Amino acid sequence: MVELVPFAVPVAGDKTLLVWELSSGPTAEALQHSVFTVFSQFGLLYSVRVFPNAAVAGPGFYGIIKFYSARDAHRAQKACDQKQLFQTSPVKVRLGTSHKAVQHNTPALNSSRCQELANYYIGFNGWSKRIIKLQDLSNLEEREKEDIVTPLQKQSLKFFCALEVVLPSHECRSPGVGMAEEPLDNLEEALFSSMCVYGEVREWDFSFFLSF
């Protein structure tokens, strides 16, 4: 069986778990830590949030957990439903409902999230990336040559980057593209932003397959 895990924010219902009947004793922050500790054993988590129950539901908390993998979410639901976990009373764990209307516009993950996802499933040394092309699209030098005076606060640095991600053990290569733009408030910030673009590509445009 193969599951496609895209480098995108997980929004599908089969990747979301709802946890009810969390104890009212600990704080929300303590419960969030406990929930993360338990459910992260089943797979990489995108987010864990804990909220107080509505007044009509009585004291206590509920949680919303988002996995990157639907397979991991299903395993966690089966293993944790009606279990005590970290408290004396059992909790209810259910899969979220599907929202097909919003699945068309799933936002891409930022670079740090992409690296976290790749490191988890492929391994820290299981992949690498190289920049194929980096192009400055801001044309600030041409504006200076043409003596066009534009207020600096309205200018911006814009770069296009094409890169390649390599999985050596699988002899697989995947191209991707990214665009970065930074507004400029002063010259020092312009120079700093320019250097940062060379060291970081913010959006990756590729996916990989997980086999299980």
Backbone hydrogen bonds in HBPLUS format (Angstrom, degrees):
<---DONOR---> <-ACCEPTOR-->    atom                        ^
c    i                          cat <-CA-CA->   ^        H-A-AA   ^      H-
h    n   atom  resd res      DA  || num        DHA   H-A  angle D-A-AA Bond
n    s   type  num  typ     dist DA aas  dist angle  dist       angle   num
A0212-PHE N   A0001-MET O   3.04 MM 211  5.64 171.7  2.04 175.7 173.2     1
A0003-GLU N   A0210-LEU O   3.01 MM 207  5.40 168.3  2.02 160.1 163.1     2
A0210-LEU N   A0003-GLU O   3.02 MM 207  5.40 171.5  2.03 159.7 162.2     3
A0005-VAL N   A0208-PHE O   3.40 MM 203  6.17 163.7  2.42 168.4 171.0     4
A0109-LEU N   A0007-PHE O   3.32 MM 102  5.72 164.0  2.35 117.3 117.3     5
A0009-VAL N   A0107-PRO O   2.87 MM  98  5.74 168.6  1.88 171.9 174.6     6
A0015-LYS N   A0012-ALA O   3.11 MM   3  5.56 161.3  2.15 113.5 117.9     7
A0016-THR N   A0013-GLY O   3.16 MM   3  5.17 165.8  2.18 107.5 111.4     8
A0067-PHE N   A0015-LYS O   2.80 MM  52  5.16 174.6  1.80 164.7 165.6     9
A0096-GLY N   A0016-THR O   2.77 MM  80  5.15 151.9  1.85 148.0 145.6    10
A0017-LEU N   A0065-ILE O   2.80 MM  48  5.05 161.5  1.84 148.4 154.9    11
A0065-ILE N   A0017-LEU O   2.91 MM  48  5.05 168.2  1.92 151.5 155.0    12
A0018-LEU N   A0094-ARG O   2.77 MM  76  5.25 164.3  1.80 157.9 163.5    13
A0094-ARG N   A0018-LEU O   2.95 MM  76  5.25 160.1  1.99 148.9 155.4    14
A0019-VAL N   A0063-GLY O   2.92 MM  44  4.90 168.6  1.93 142.5 144.6    15
A0063-GLY N   A0019-VAL O   2.81 MM  44  4.90 158.0  1.86 140.1 147.6    16
A0020-TRP N   A0092-LYS O   2.83 MM  72  5.07 158.2  1.88 144.7 152.1    17
A0092-LYS N   A0020-TRP O   3.29 MM  72  5.07 161.1  2.33 123.9 129.5    18
A0022-LEU N   A0061-PHE O   3.10 MM  39  4.94 155.2  2.16 157.0 150.4    19
A0061-PHE N   A0022-LEU O   3.20 MM  39  4.94 160.2  2.24 126.3 129.8    20
A0031-LEU N   A0027-THR O   2.98 MM   4  6.24 162.0  2.01 153.5 158.6    21
A0032-GLN N   A0028-ALA O   2.90 MM   4  6.04 153.2  1.97 144.5 152.1    22
A0033-HIS N   A0029-GLU O   3.13 MM   4  6.36 153.3  2.21 142.8 149.0    23
A0034-SER N   A0030-ALA O   3.04 MM   4  6.32 157.6  2.09 146.7 152.8    24
A0035-VAL N   A0031-LEU O   2.81 MM   4  6.02 164.6  1.84 157.1 160.9    25
A0036-PHE N   A0032-GLN O   2.97 MM   4  6.09 162.1  2.00 145.3 150.5    26
A0037-THR N   A0033-HIS O   2.96 MM   4  6.15 160.2  2.00 147.8 153.2    27
A0038-VAL N   A0034-SER O   3.10 MM   4  6.34 159.8  2.15 151.4 155.3    28
A0039-PHE N   A0035-VAL O   3.00 MM   4  6.11 174.3  2.00 161.3 161.5    29
A0040-SER N   A0036-PHE O   2.94 MM   4  5.63 148.7  2.04 146.0 152.2    30
A0041-GLN N   A0038-VAL O   3.38 MM   3  5.92 159.6  2.42 108.6 114.5    31
A0042-PHE N   A0039-PHE O   3.14 MM   3  5.71 165.4  2.16 114.9 119.4    32
A0046-TYR N   A0066-LYS O   2.74 MM  20  5.39 160.8  1.78 151.1 157.0    33
A0066-LYS N   A0047-SER O   3.00 MM  19  5.32 167.8  2.02 154.1 154.8    34
A0049-ARG N   A0064-ILE O   3.00 MM  15  5.31 158.5  2.05 147.8 154.6    35
A0064-ILE N   A0049-ARG O   2.83 MM  15  5.31 155.1  1.90 152.8 160.7    36
A0051-PHE N   A0062-TYR O   2.86 MM  11  5.56 166.6  1.88 167.5 171.6    37
A0062-TYR N   A0051-PHE O   2.92 MM  11  5.56 154.3  1.99 157.5 165.9    38
A0053-ASN N   A0060-GLY O   2.97 MM   7  5.66 165.2  1.99 138.3 136.0    39
A0057-ALA N   A0054-ALA O   2.93 MM   3  5.39 149.6  2.02 113.4 123.0    40
A0058-GLY N   A0055-ALA O   3.36 MM   3  5.60 162.2  2.39 105.9 111.1    41
A0073-ALA N   A0069-SER O   3.16 MM   4  6.44 155.1  2.23 142.9 149.7    42
A0074-HIS N   A0070-ALA O   2.98 MM   4  6.22 157.8  2.03 151.9 156.9    43
A0075-ARG N   A0071-ARG O   3.07 MM   4  6.34 160.8  2.11 150.5 155.5    44
A0076-ALA N   A0072-ASP O   2.98 MM   4  6.16 159.2  2.03 148.8 154.5    45
A0077-GLN N   A0073-ALA O   2.97 MM   4  6.16 154.5  2.03 146.7 153.5    46
A0078-LYS N   A0074-HIS O   3.11 MM   4  6.33 165.2  2.13 152.4 155.2    47
A0079-ALA N   A0075-ARG O   3.06 MM   4  6.18 154.8  2.13 146.1 153.2    48
A0080-CYS N   A0076-ALA O   2.99 MM   4  5.91 146.4  2.10 147.1 154.2    49
A0081-ASP N   A0077-GLN O   3.13 MM   4  5.73 147.9  2.24 143.7 147.9    50
A0083-LYS N   A0080-CYS O   3.17 MM   3  5.37 141.5  2.32 138.5 130.2    51
A0082-GLN N   A0091-VAL O   2.75 MM   9  5.18 141.4  1.90 160.2 173.1    52
A0091-VAL N   A0083-LYS O   2.97 MM   8  5.89 146.2  2.09 142.5 143.6    53
A0087-GLN N   A0084-GLN O   2.97 MM   3  5.42 169.6  1.98 135.3 138.7    54
A0102-VAL N   A0099-HIS O   3.30 MM   3  5.94 143.6  2.44 114.0 121.2    55
A0103-GLN N   A0100-LYS O   3.37 MM   3  5.29 151.1  2.46  98.6 106.7    56
A0105-ASN N   A0102-VAL O   3.38 MM   3  5.83 153.3  2.46 109.7 115.6    57
A0114-CYS N   A0110-ASN O   3.01 MM   4  6.27 155.8  2.07 153.6 161.3    58
A0111-SER N   A0202-ARG O   2.87 MM  91  4.67 101.7  2.49 128.9 142.5    59
A0115-GLN N   A0111-SER O   2.95 MM   4  6.22 159.1  1.99 153.7 158.6    60
A0116-GLU N   A0112-SER O   3.02 MM   4  6.21 153.8  2.09 141.0 148.3    61
A0117-LEU N   A0113-ARG O   2.95 MM   4  6.17 158.0  2.00 148.9 154.3    62
A0118-ALA N   A0114-CYS O   2.91 MM   4  6.13 163.6  1.93 152.4 156.9    63
A0119-ASN N   A0115-GLN O   2.86 MM   4  5.94 162.8  1.89 149.5 154.6    64
A0120-TYR N   A0116-GLU O   3.06 MM   4  6.17 150.7  2.14 142.0 149.5    65
A0121-TYR N   A0117-LEU O   3.20 MM   4  6.41 169.8  2.21 154.5 155.6    66
A0122-ILE N   A0118-ALA O   2.83 MM   4  5.46 155.0  1.89 147.0 155.0    67
A0123-GLY N   A0119-ASN O   3.02 MM   4  4.48 131.1  2.27 104.1 117.2    68
A0126-GLY N   A0123-GLY O   2.98 MM   3  4.76 161.3  2.01 103.7 108.7    69
A0128-SER N   A0166-VAL O   3.01 MM  38  5.32 141.7  2.16 144.2 154.0    70
A0166-VAL N   A0128-SER O   2.80 MM  38  5.32 166.7  1.82 154.9 159.4    71
A0130-ARG N   A0164-GLU O   2.98 MM  34  5.48 150.6  2.07 147.7 157.2    72
A0164-GLU N   A0130-ARG O   2.93 MM  34  5.48 153.9  2.00 155.2 163.8    73
A0132-ILE N   A0162-ALA O   2.70 MM  30  5.37 148.7  1.80 140.3 149.8    74
A0133-LYS N   A0162-ALA O   3.09 MM  29  5.08 160.3  2.13 137.5 139.6    75
A0162-ALA N   A0133-LYS O   2.82 MM  29  5.08 161.3  1.85 149.0 154.5    76
A0135-GLN N   A0160-PHE O   2.82 MM  25  5.16 165.6  1.85 154.8 159.7    77
A0160-PHE N   A0135-GLN O   2.84 MM  25  5.16 163.2  1.87 153.4 158.9    78
A0137-LEU N   A0158-LYS O   2.66 MM  21  5.15 158.6  1.70 151.6 155.9    79
A0143-ARG N   A0139-ASN O   3.27 MM   4  6.51 151.1  2.35 143.2 150.5    80
A0144-GLU N   A0140-LEU O   3.19 MM   4  6.50 148.3  2.29 144.4 152.1    81
A0145-LYS N   A0141-GLU O   3.09 MM   4  6.43 154.8  2.16 148.3 154.9    82
A0146-GLU N   A0142-GLU O   3.08 MM   4  6.25 147.2  2.19 144.2 152.3    83
A0148-ILE N   A0143-ARG O   3.11 MM   5  5.47 167.9  2.12 164.6 163.2    84
A0147-ASP N   A0144-GLU O   3.09 MM   3  5.05 157.5  2.14 101.3 107.5    85
A0154-LYS N   A0151-PRO O   2.93 MM   3  5.57 158.2  1.98 118.9 125.9    86
A0155-GLN N   A0152-LEU O   3.05 MM   3  5.20 157.9  2.10 107.2 114.2    87
A0184-LEU N   A0155-GLN O   3.00 MM  29  5.67 163.8  2.02 143.4 139.9    88
A0157-LEU N   A0182-GLU O   2.79 MM  25  5.17 157.0  1.84 154.2 156.0    89
A0182-GLU N   A0157-LEU O   2.79 MM  25  5.17 152.2  1.87 146.1 155.7    90
A0159-PHE N   A0180-ALA O   2.83 MM  21  5.37 162.2  1.86 159.2 165.4    91
A0180-ALA N   A0159-PHE O   3.04 MM  21  5.37 164.6  2.06 153.3 157.5    92
A0161-CYS N   A0178-GLY O   2.91 MM  17  5.16 163.1  1.94 157.8 155.8    93
A0178-GLY N   A0161-CYS O   2.78 MM  17  5.16 145.4  1.90 155.7 161.6    94
A0163-LEU N   A0176-GLY O   2.87 MM  13  5.35 166.5  1.89 149.3 153.9    95
A0176-GLY N   A0163-LEU O   2.87 MM  13  5.35 146.6  1.99 155.3 151.5    96
A0165-VAL N   A0174-SER O   2.84 MM   9  5.16 174.6  1.84 147.9 148.9    97
A0174-SER N   A0165-VAL O   2.82 MM   9  5.16 157.6  1.87 151.6 158.7    98
A0167-LEU N   A0172-CYS O   2.81 MM   5  5.11 169.7  1.82 158.4 159.8    99
A0170-HIS N   A0167-LEU O   3.12 MM   3  5.58 139.9  2.29 112.1 122.9   100
A0171-GLU N   A0167-LEU O   2.98 MM   4  5.92 110.7  2.48 144.0 161.9   101
A0172-CYS N   A0167-LEU O   3.20 MM   5  5.11 168.1  2.22 136.6 138.8   102
A0171-GLU N   A0168-PRO O   3.10 MM   3  4.90 153.9  2.17  99.5 107.7   103
A0190-ALA N   A0186-ASN O   3.09 MM   4  6.36 147.2  2.20 142.8 152.5   104
A0191-LEU N   A0187-LEU O   3.04 MM   4  6.39 157.8  2.09 155.4 159.2   105
A0192-PHE N   A0188-GLU O   3.02 MM   4  6.25 162.6  2.05 150.0 155.0   106
A0193-SER N   A0189-GLU O   2.86 MM   4  5.94 164.7  1.89 151.0 155.1   107
A0194-SER N   A0190-ALA O   3.03 MM   4  6.14 152.7  2.10 142.4 150.0   108
A0195-MET N   A0191-LEU O   3.16 MM   4  6.46 154.2  2.23 145.8 151.3   109
A0196-CYS N   A0192-PHE O   3.06 MM   4  6.32 154.7  2.13 148.3 155.5   110
A0197-VAL N   A0193-SER O   3.09 MM   4  6.30 150.7  2.18 149.4 155.5   111
A0199-GLY N   A0196-CYS O   3.05 MM   3  5.18 130.9  2.30  97.8 111.0   112
A0200-GLU N   A0196-CYS O   3.08 MM   4  6.17 119.1  2.47 145.3 160.5   113
A0200-GLU N   A0197-VAL O   3.41 MM   3  5.28 152.7  2.49  96.8 104.3   114
